[in-house]
């Protein structure tokens, strides 16, 4: 044994039978202390050992025991999870925790466990540098339940970042842009005193429903569900509320309606930042600090020092939310009908017929008309007349049952019309009266194809059917040209880096037809694009456009 070796060496090797082990330097035998227990005892004893209980801190220990939850990866099932449970059961006869959040392992994009030897491990600091901490956090919250393995790859992180974080930031940026233009100070107003529009009330209802859902899901450790509620609300706030109400922020001066719009969006953004702070702490902090701390010096200096938002039950209007959900469903189908009929969204149409179990009216039909650019929305009890059906035999079921009668069945089915579809839906079967005898057909026996009728395009989904009248009158065609002209001029304003409130002059050249349409509708066009004049001739920096098959050169010049 070397000079540095003690005379008596005790070898601590838990749960291993005594063996003779010699010092590699001098050959002296070492012996194991038999009383040493599993090294995991230290971790399992953590709940009471950290407080030196039962020798002191009795009240502190009892206030924290058992824990609300513990969280570790799945490989701790036979380690920390077990040792905590075993020791607590032996000493206190109860579990040391109320909930266990088990985390699955992180895999590469092919589902393989990350390891250095395979070369498929991701350096976390490189990932943080590339995508940011919030984006990585958000990916793990939304990708799957915590206890399932997660495949980590950049594309998935970026997609989650785009769907939620970018949408939230763009909505925040929209508010900041116009609030700065108007020098709007939210501390000077109270949202309770604002004359709120239906859209404002809807957003505040959805906001509080979202906070309620997030609070409930987090309290029950449903992490993906909480994140989904945040993401869905942010999408609706941006792509429905803000998109539909942009014009409210373009009005000159601070009007009553504009104040309501600002206060509603401000409230939604601040509340969303507070709600999302546990999940995206850095972005939430940036939004909160700029929106709140910059205008209210008495507010907590960090979003992480704020209370979680209180749910205002009085602002939740379930019926309003249901009506708006129905409107959105109809609009989605209407857009699908437009796409199917190859008619641009900017081309006005006369009428859309809707069959739905829930009929909306008034303000809600106005939204549908505006969103789908149709003059009229008519709710009907039966939309089957707008589409024709082609009935064909399903050979794999009819063949074995009615092989010799297939010819007769095919001929009879070719004669069926929309009324047969209604009978099939109502009764679940069709009875064909054939020369060879009656035949009963179910849904499984029939191949049903839809055929669009001339002048109408129909789309159905989940109990809702929309039928779009696609006939174009000269008046509708002219209005379509006007909307296209407005769109092109607005694009040129943006490309020219004009400020949103800059006045312009517009020049059209090379197409007398479009110039005539522009002059006939000059008041409408000028109001939207903020133009002082629309003239004919060669302007500066003109750009040629193809508008519904008509070539024209447009120039825009700041006044």
N, C-alpha and C positions, 0 to 999 in steps of 0.2 A: 504494500500500500504506500502511496506517495506521502511525502511529509505533510501535505495539505489535507489528507484524509483524516477525519475524526476517528477515534478509537472504536466507536460503535455507530454503524450506519443503519438507519431504519429506512426500509424501502416501502413507499406508499403505493401499493398497487391494488385498488379496490376489487373485491370479489374474485380474487385469483388465489388458488390454493398455494400454500407455502412452497416455494422452490428455492433451491440453492443457487444463489447468484454471487459471483465473485467480482471484486473490483478489477477492471481491466488493467490498472496500473501495477497493483501489488499482489493481487490474487486473494486478498482477505475477503471472507464471506460477509454478505450483507443479509439482513433479515427483514421481513415485512411485518409491519405493525398490524395485527389482526383486527383491530377495532375500526379501521378506516372504512367508511361506507362510500357508496356511489358518489362520484364528483357532482352529479346532477342534484344532489341534496341541497347544495348551496343555492341553486336557482329555484328549486322547489320550496325552499324555506324563505324566499324573498319577502312574501307578504308580511310576515311577522318579524323576521330577522332584521329588516331595514329599520324598524322602529325599536329594536331591542326589547320587543315584547316577549314574555309577560313581565319583565323586570321593570319596565317603565313605559310611558306613552300609551297607556291602556285606552284612553278616550280617542286618541288619534288613530290608533289601529282599528278600533271598532267602527269608527266613522268611514274608514276606507275599505273595510272588509265585509263581504266579498267585493271584488272589483266588478265594475259594470261590464267590462270586456277585456280580453287580451287578444293580441294579434301577432301572429308569426307565420312563417311559411309552413307548408304541409309536412316538411321533414321534421318539424318539432312535435309531431303527434306523439311519438314515443320518447320524446325528450322533455322539453319544458312543460307542454300541456299535461303529460302524464305525471311528472314529478310533482307539479303543483297540486294536482288532484289527489295523488296518493298521500302526500304528506298532510294536506288539509283534511282529508277524510280521516286519517289516523288520529290527528290531534283535535280537530274541531267537529268531526262527523258531518261535514258539509263541504260542498264545492267552494273553491276560492274565487270563482268567477261566475258571472251570470250568463255571459256569452263568449263564444270563441270565434274570432274572425280568422279563418284559415286562408292563407294566400297561396295560390298556385305558382309554379315556377315560371320564369320567363324563358321563352323559347325563341329560336330564330324564325324567320318568315316561312321556313319549310316545316316547322313543327319539331325541329330537333333541339335537344337541350343544349344551351350555350356552354361552351367549354373552351379553354385556351388551346387544348390539344387539337381540337377540331378547327380552330381558327375562325369560329363563327360567333365569338363573343363580341358584344358591342361595348366600347369604352363609354361608361356613363358620362364622363366629362365631355367627350366629343359629342354625344347625343344632346347634352344640355346646351352646348355651344351652337349646335346646328338648329335645334327646334325650340329651345327654351324650356324652363322647368314647368311652366303652366301647361304647355302643350303636351308634355310627357305625362304629367299628372292626369290631365283630361283624358288622354288615350286609355290609361289603365282604368279610370272610372267607368268609361263607356263601352270598352271593348267586350267585356264579359263579366260574369259574376266573379268576385274576388278569389273564390276557391278554385276556379278553373285555370288551366295553363294559359298564358298569354303569349301569342306570337308577336314579337316586337320587330317592326320594320318601319323605315322612314315614311313610306307612302301612306301607311295607316295613320301615323301621327299627324301628317300634314292634312289628311282628309278630315280628321276630327277637328283640327285647328281651323280649317276653312268653314266647316258647318256651324261651329258655335263661336269660337273666339273671334274670328274675323268678322262674323256677322254682328256680334255684340260691339266690337270696336268700331265698325263702320257706322252703326246706329249712334253710338256715342259721338263720333266725329261729326255726323250730320247735325246733331243738336248743338255741338260746340260752334260749328261754322255759322249757323244762323243766329244763335244766341249772341255771339261776338259781334255780328253785323248790327243787331238791334240793341247791343249793350243790355241784354236782358238780365235782370237780377232776380232770381227766384226767391230770395229772402224778403222781397217787398210784396209778395203775393201769398195768398193762402188758397190751396187747391179746393178747400171746402167752400170757398166763396165764388169759385169760377162757375160759369155757365157751361157745363160740360155737354159735348155732343154725344150722340149714341156711340160713336167710335171711341170717344174718351172713356165713357162708362164701361164699354166692353173691355178695353185694355186694362182698366183698373180692376175689373172683375177677374180677368184672366191672370193678372199680376198676383192678386191675393189667393186665387186658386193654386197658382204655381208655388207660392210661398208655403201654403198649407200642405201641398203634395211633397215638397222638398223636406219640410220639417218632419212630416210623418214618416217618410221613407228613411231619412237619416236616423231618426229615433229607433227605427226597426232594422237598421243596418242594411237597408236595400240601396246600395250605392249606385248601381247603374240606373235604377228607377229614378232616383233623385236627380242624377245628371240628365236623364232624358227629359224630365219635367222642365229643367232649366233650358235645355236646348230647344225644345218645342216652343216654349214661350218666346225665347229670343228670336226664333224664326218668324213667329206670328207678329211680334212687335215690329220687326224690320220689314218683312216682305208683305205684310198686310196693313198694319196700322200706319207706319211711316210712308210706305209707298202710296197708299190711298190718300194720305193727308198732306203730301208735300206742298201743295198749293197754299195751304193755310199759313205756311211760314214765308211765302213769297209776298204776302200783302204788305203794302207800305204802312209803316207805323205800328204801334202796339195796340191792336184792337182787342175787344173782349174775347172773340173767338181765338185769336192768335195767342193770347195769354193762357187760355184754357189748354191749347195745344202744347205750348211750352211747358206748363206746369205738369200736365199729364205725362209727357215724355220724360221730363226731369225726374218726377217721382218714380217712374218705371225704371229708369236707368240706375238711380241711386239704390233703390230697393233690390234690384237685380244684383248690383255689385255687393251689397251686404249679404245677400243670400248665397252668392257664388264664392264669397271670400274663402271659405274653408277648402274649396276645390281649386280655384285659380287665384291664389293670394296676391300675386304680383300685379296682374291686370286689374283685379278688383281694387287694389290699393291705388293704382294710377288713376282709375276712373273716379274713385271716391275723393282722392286728394284734390283733383282738379275741379270736380263739380261742386264739392261741398266745402272743403277747407279754404278754397280761394275766395268764397263769397261769405262764409260764416266762420269768423275767427273763434267763436265760442264752441264750435263742434269738436268732437273728439278728433285728435290729430291723426288717427289712423282708422281705417275701416275695421281693423282687427281689435280695436278698443270699443267698437260699437256693439250694442245688443243685436241679437238676431231679430229680423223684422217681425213685428207683431202682425198677426192676421186680422184684417178688418172684415169681419163677417158681413157687416152691413153693405159692403161694396161688392160682394159676390152675388151676381144675378145669374142663376143657373139657366133660366129661360132665355135670357139674352145670349148666353154662350151657346145654347142649343140652336137658336135661330141663326147665329153667325156660322156655326159649324155646317148647318144645312146650306147656307149661302155659299160657303167655300166649296162644298161638295158639288153643288150645281155649277159653279164657275169652273171647277176643274174639268167636269164633263163637257161643259161648253167649249173650253179651250181644245179639248180632244176632238170635238166635233169640227171646230174650225180647222185644226190641223188635218183631219181626215178629208175635209172638203177642199183643202188647198186654198183657203181664203185667208188672207192676211188679217191680223188682229186690228189693223188700222182701217180696214174696209168696213164701214157700217153696214149692218144688215137690218132687215125689217123686224122679224119676230123669231123668238125661240119659245117652243112649247116644252113644258116640264110636267112630268108625271112623278109625284113623290108622295109618300105617306104624310109628310109634314109640309104644309103649304105656308110660305112666308109672304108678307105683303108690305105695302108702304115703303118705308125706308130701305128694307132689305131687298125688295125688287129693284129699287133704284140702284143699289150697289151692283146687282147682277147686270143690269142694263149698261152701267158704266164700264164694268170690268170686261164684258164681252162685246161692247160696242154694238148693242142691238137697241132698236127703238121700243120694242114691246116684249114683255115676258108674260106668257099666258100659262097658268096652271090648268092642266086637264086631268080628267079622271082616268083616261085610257089613251096611251100614246101608241098603241099597236097599229093604228091606222097609218102611221107615218113610216112604217117599215114593212116590207113583205118578207115572207119566210119560204124557204125551199126545204121540203121534207124528203129525206132519203132513208132507205132501210139500212139498219146496222146489221150487216151480214153475219157477223160472228155470233149474234144472239138469235136473229130470225132464221138463219140457215138451218140450224138443228131442229127448230120448232116447226117451221113452215116452208121447208125446202121446195116442195112442189108448187106452192102458192106464191113464191117470191115475185114472179112476173106480174101477177095480179096486184100484189101488195105495192110493188114499185109504181105501177100505173095509177093506182088509187091515191098513193101519197103525192104524186105529181099534181093532182087536182086540188090538194088541200090549200087553204088560205089562212089568213090571220086569225079567223074565228077558231080554227082547229088548234092554234097555239094557245088561245085563251082557254079552250076546253082542256087541253093537256095540262096547263098550269093549275086549273081549278080542280080537276078530277084525278090528275096523276096518270091518266091513261086516255087512249083514243080507241074507238071501236070502228073498224072498217067493215062496211057491208059489201062483201064480195059475192060473186056468183057461186063460188065454191064453198061459201059459208062465212060467217062473221069471224073476224080476227081482232083480238085485243092487243094493243101495243102500249108499252110503258116508255118512260124516258130512256131506258137502256136500249130499247129497240129502234130508236130514232136518231138519225143524224140530222141536226137542225142547223141550217145556214141562213144568215140574214142577207137581205138584198136591199140596198138603199133605193128609195123611190126618187124619181126625177124631181129636182128642185128642193129636196130635203135631205139633211144628213143627220142620222140618229146614232146616239151612243147611250149605252146603259151600263150601270154598275151598282151593286148593293142596293137594289130596290129603287134606284132613281134613274129615270130616262129623260134625256133631252133630245129634242128634234129641232134642228136649226134650219130655218127658211133661207135657202141660198140664192134665191132669185134677186138679181140686182137691177134696180131701176136707174134711169139717168141721174136722178137726184142723189141716190146713194153713191153712185160712181163718182160724182163731183165731190161729194163730201169726203170720199176716200182719198181723192187727190189732195184736198185741203189738209187732211191729217198727215199725209206723207210729206207735204211741203213743210209743215210745222216741224216734223221730226228731223228733216234734213237741215233746216235752219238751226235748230237747237244743237244738232251735232256740230255744225260749223262754229257756233258760238263757243262750244266747249273746246274744240280743236284750236280756236284762236285765243284761248286763255282769257276770255272776257270774264269779268266779274258777274255774279248772278244778277246784279241790279243795273248793269250797263245798258244804256239805250243804243240801238243800232239802226242803220238804214239797210234795206235789202234791195238787191237788183237781180232781175231775172232776164236771161237772154237766150235766144235760140229756139224758143217754143211759144208761139202766139197763143196756143190753146191753154197752156198752163199759166201764162201771164194773165190771160183773161179770167181764168178761174181764181187766181190770186187776187186780182183787183175786185172781183165780185164778192170775195170773202175777206177783204182787207182788214176789216174791223176785228174779225175773229182771230186772224193770224197775228195781227199787231199786238193784241192783248196778251197773247201767250208768249210770243218771242221778244216782246218789248221793243218793237220797231216803230220808228217815227214815220217811215215811208216805205212803199214798195214801188219800185220803178222799173221801166224796161230799158235795157241797154247794157253796155259792157261795164262791169264793175271791177274793182281791184281784187286780185287774188281769187278769181272765180274758180269754181269747181263744178265739173260736169257730173250730173246724176242721171240715173235711169229710174224714173218714177212710173211704176206700172206700165212699162213699155214706152214711155215718153221721155226723150232726152231733153235735158234743160241744164243750163249753166247758172249757178246761183253764187252771188257774192254778198258778203256781209261786211259792214264797216261800222266801227264804233263811232258814235256821234261825239 
